[in-house]
Amino acid sequence: KTKDWRVKLFAERHLTKRQTEVSEFLFSGLVAKEIADRMGISLKTVKFHLTGVYKKLQVKNKSEFLHLCYNSMREQQ
């Protein structure tokens, strides 16, 4: 149930499976290099996915991403 708000947010904004995976790692506190290592992909690929995530969520950076996530979480409580 903890992830319900994220599932809803990410699905509503039509994130791909990979964008959703990257978003989950980002929300958990990992930085791009750590996400790349965990997913077994290049840093450039992570940054590509993050660009897509930020565009779809209409945010400019990690700080705005986290702010949006926390607001969505609060709305679902």
Salt bridges, closest charged atoms under 4 A:
GLU12 OE2 - LYS8 NZ 3.96
GLU21 OE1 - ARG18 NH1 3.33
GLU24 OE1 - ARG6 NH1 2.83
ASP37 OD1 - LYS33 NZ 2.94
